[in-house]
Amino acid sequence: MDLTIHTSFLPHEDPEASLAFYRDALGFEIRNDVGEGRMRWITVGPAGQPGTSILLAPPAVDPGITEEERRTIAEMMAKGTYGWILLATRDLDGTFEQVQAADAEVVQEPTEQPYGIRDCAFRDPAGNLIRIQELR
């Protein structure tokens, strides 16, 4: 098989705030933006990597999700435990400074982890955890 990761999903509650974070703080390209109001599906991705994207989508819109499940998703998003993604960079300190300068919520400054990875972490406007690892 020849598989690649094409698109991953993260929820959003405020499409404009999420768009600003991924475009301005992370420098991602906007690839697609459909829908209106809070019901927008926005596809973003790293510049120069057209085959890799993140779909920012409204949470719990699937008609098969129950009201109880919707409440659970809303609670998890509020705690920041529903969505997360790992990104990577060769310049962790420079990337951290740029994202921090964009007023992103810092969860963890660049740290050498006991399992051999150096990384940092932020939250996006929806509460999703964005961990950025240093490529070595």
C-alpha positions as a LaTeX table, in Angstrom:
\begin{tabular}{lrrr}
\hline
Residue & $x$ (\AA) & $y$ (\AA) & $z$ (\AA) \\
\hline
Met1 & 0.00 & 0.00 & 0.00 \\
Asp2 & 1.02 & 3.59 & $-0.59$ \\
Leu3 & $-0.77$ & 5.74 & 1.99 \\
Thr4 & $-0.19$ & 9.29 & 3.15 \\
Ile5 & $-1.91$ & 11.48 & 5.70 \\
His6 & $-3.90$ & 13.92 & 3.61 \\
Thr7 & $-6.25$ & 15.72 & 5.98 \\
Ser8 & $-6.75$ & 15.66 & 9.71 \\
Phe9 & $-9.70$ & 17.16 & 11.58 \\
Leu10 & $-9.80$ & 19.70 & 14.42 \\
Pro11 & $-12.97$ & 21.34 & 15.71 \\
His12 & $-13.59$ & 25.06 & 15.85 \\
Glu13 & $-16.25$ & 27.18 & 17.51 \\
Asp14 & $-15.23$ & 30.59 & 16.18 \\
Pro15 & $-14.18$ & 30.30 & 12.53 \\
Glu16 & $-12.67$ & 33.80 & 12.35 \\
Ala17 & $-10.53$ & 33.26 & 15.47 \\
Ser18 & $-9.41$ & 29.83 & 14.25 \\
Leu19 & $-8.64$ & 31.20 & 10.79 \\
Ala20 & $-6.53$ & 33.99 & 12.31 \\
Phe21 & $-4.64$ & 31.53 & 14.54 \\
Tyr22 & $-3.74$ & 29.06 & 11.80 \\
Arg23 & $-3.04$ & 31.73 & 9.18 \\
Asp24 & $-1.35$ & 34.42 & 11.29 \\
Ala25 & 0.20 & 32.57 & 14.24 \\
Leu26 & 1.21 & 29.36 & 12.43 \\
Gly27 & 1.64 & 30.77 & 8.91 \\
Phe28 & $-0.62$ & 28.17 & 7.29 \\
Glu29 & $-2.25$ & 28.71 & 3.90 \\
Ile30 & $-6.02$ & 28.82 & 3.59 \\
Arg31 & $-6.95$ & 26.14 & 1.08 \\
Asn32 & $-10.74$ & 26.15 & 1.27 \\
Asp33 & $-13.42$ & 28.01 & 3.22 \\
Val34 & $-17.02$ & 26.90 & 2.74 \\
Gly35 & $-20.23$ & 27.55 & 4.63 \\
Glu36 & $-21.18$ & 30.62 & 6.61 \\
Gly37 & $-21.44$ & 31.85 & 10.17 \\
Arg38 & $-20.34$ & 29.25 & 12.69 \\
Met39 & $-21.10$ & 26.49 & 10.17 \\
Arg40 & $-17.88$ & 26.87 & 8.19 \\
Trp41 & $-15.46$ & 24.18 & 7.09 \\
Ile42 & $-12.00$ & 25.71 & 6.66 \\
Thr43 & $-9.06$ & 23.77 & 5.24 \\
Val44 & $-5.58$ & 25.06 & 6.10 \\
Gly45 & $-2.11$ & 23.65 & 5.64 \\
Pro46 & 1.58 & 24.39 & 5.79 \\
Ala47 & 2.97 & 26.46 & 2.92 \\
Gly48 & 4.77 & 24.32 & 0.36 \\
Gln49 & 3.01 & 21.12 & 1.49 \\
Pro50 & $-0.17$ & 21.01 & $-0.60$ \\
Gly51 & $-0.75$ & 17.33 & 0.18 \\
Thr52 & $-1.13$ & 17.86 & 3.95 \\
Ser53 & $-4.08$ & 19.73 & 5.44 \\
Ile54 & $-6.11$ & 20.32 & 8.57 \\
Leu55 & $-9.86$ & 20.60 & 8.26 \\
Leu56 & $-11.24$ & 23.03 & 10.86 \\
Ala57 & $-14.88$ & 22.04 & 11.23 \\
Pro58 & $-17.79$ & 22.79 & 13.53 \\
Pro59 & $-17.99$ & 20.09 & 16.19 \\
Ala60 & $-20.86$ & 17.66 & 16.65 \\
Val61 & $-22.74$ & 18.53 & 13.45 \\
Asp62 & $-23.15$ & 14.91 & 12.38 \\
Pro63 & $-26.88$ & 14.14 & 12.58 \\
Gly64 & $-26.04$ & 10.74 & 14.11 \\
Ile65 & $-24.59$ & 12.36 & 17.26 \\
Thr66 & $-26.93$ & 12.43 & 20.25 \\
Glu67 & $-27.56$ & 15.47 & 22.43 \\
Glu68 & $-25.65$ & 13.78 & 25.25 \\
Glu69 & $-22.68$ & 13.26 & 22.92 \\
Arg70 & $-22.88$ & 16.93 & 21.83 \\
Arg71 & $-22.75$ & 17.99 & 25.49 \\
Thr72 & $-19.76$ & 15.71 & 26.09 \\
Ile73 & $-17.92$ & 17.15 & 23.08 \\
Ala74 & $-18.66$ & 20.72 & 24.28 \\
Glu75 & $-17.36$ & 19.85 & 27.77 \\
Met76 & $-14.21$ & 18.25 & 26.39 \\
Met77 & $-13.54$ & 21.23 & 24.10 \\
Ala78 & $-13.96$ & 23.61 & 27.05 \\
Lys79 & $-11.34$ & 21.60 & 28.97 \\
Gly80 & $-9.05$ & 21.37 & 25.95 \\
Thr81 & $-9.18$ & 17.58 & 25.85 \\
Tyr82 & $-11.14$ & 16.95 & 22.64 \\
Gly83 & $-8.76$ & 17.80 & 19.78 \\
Trp84 & $-5.00$ & 17.93 & 19.44 \\
Ile85 & $-2.31$ & 17.67 & 16.82 \\
Leu86 & 1.47 & 17.29 & 16.68 \\
Leu87 & 3.44 & 19.58 & 14.38 \\
Ala88 & 7.20 & 19.64 & 13.84 \\
Thr89 & 9.88 & 22.22 & 13.05 \\
Arg90 & 13.65 & 22.41 & 12.84 \\
Asp91 & 13.63 & 25.76 & 14.70 \\
Leu92 & 11.57 & 25.17 & 17.84 \\
Asp93 & 12.74 & 28.29 & 19.66 \\
Gly94 & 12.09 & 30.58 & 16.71 \\
Thr95 & 8.70 & 28.99 & 16.05 \\
Phe96 & 7.76 & 29.28 & 19.73 \\
Glu97 & 8.64 & 32.99 & 19.73 \\
Gln98 & 6.58 & 33.67 & 16.59 \\
Val99 & 3.50 & 31.81 & 17.84 \\
Gln100 & 3.79 & 33.38 & 21.30 \\
Ala101 & 4.11 & 36.85 & 19.71 \\
Ala102 & 0.74 & 36.22 & 18.01 \\
Asp103 & $-0.83$ & 36.04 & 21.51 \\
Ala104 & $-1.47$ & 32.30 & 21.36 \\
Glu105 & $-2.21$ & 30.64 & 24.70 \\
Val106 & 1.05 & 29.03 & 25.84 \\
Val107 & 0.64 & 25.66 & 27.52 \\
Gln108 & 4.32 & 24.73 & 27.69 \\
Glu109 & 7.50 & 26.56 & 26.75 \\
Pro110 & 10.17 & 24.61 & 24.82 \\
Thr111 & 11.13 & 21.68 & 27.06 \\
Glu112 & 13.34 & 18.62 & 26.75 \\
Gln113 & 11.01 & 15.70 & 27.51 \\
Pro114 & 12.24 & 12.60 & 29.38 \\
Tyr115 & 11.30 & 10.47 & 26.36 \\
Gly116 & 13.83 & 12.25 & 24.12 \\
Ile117 & 11.70 & 14.87 & 22.34 \\
Arg118 & 12.04 & 18.62 & 22.74 \\
Asp119 & 8.72 & 20.35 & 22.26 \\
Cys120 & 6.35 & 23.14 & 23.25 \\
Ala121 & 2.57 & 23.46 & 23.33 \\
Phe122 & $-0.17$ & 26.02 & 22.66 \\
Arg123 & $-3.96$ & 26.03 & 22.58 \\
Asp124 & $-5.84$ & 27.29 & 19.56 \\
Pro125 & $-8.99$ & 29.42 & 20.00 \\
Ala126 & $-11.19$ & 26.29 & 20.26 \\
Gly127 & $-9.01$ & 24.83 & 23.03 \\
Asn128 & $-7.28$ & 22.26 & 20.79 \\
Leu129 & $-3.80$ & 21.35 & 21.98 \\
Ile130 & $-1.10$ & 22.15 & 19.42 \\
Arg131 & 2.20 & 20.46 & 20.30 \\
Ile132 & 5.22 & 21.42 & 18.24 \\
Gln133 & 8.17 & 19.06 & 18.27 \\
Glu134 & 11.72 & 19.88 & 17.28 \\
Leu135 & 13.09 & 17.88 & 14.36 \\
Arg136 & 16.67 & 16.79 & 14.94 \\
\hline
\end{tabular}
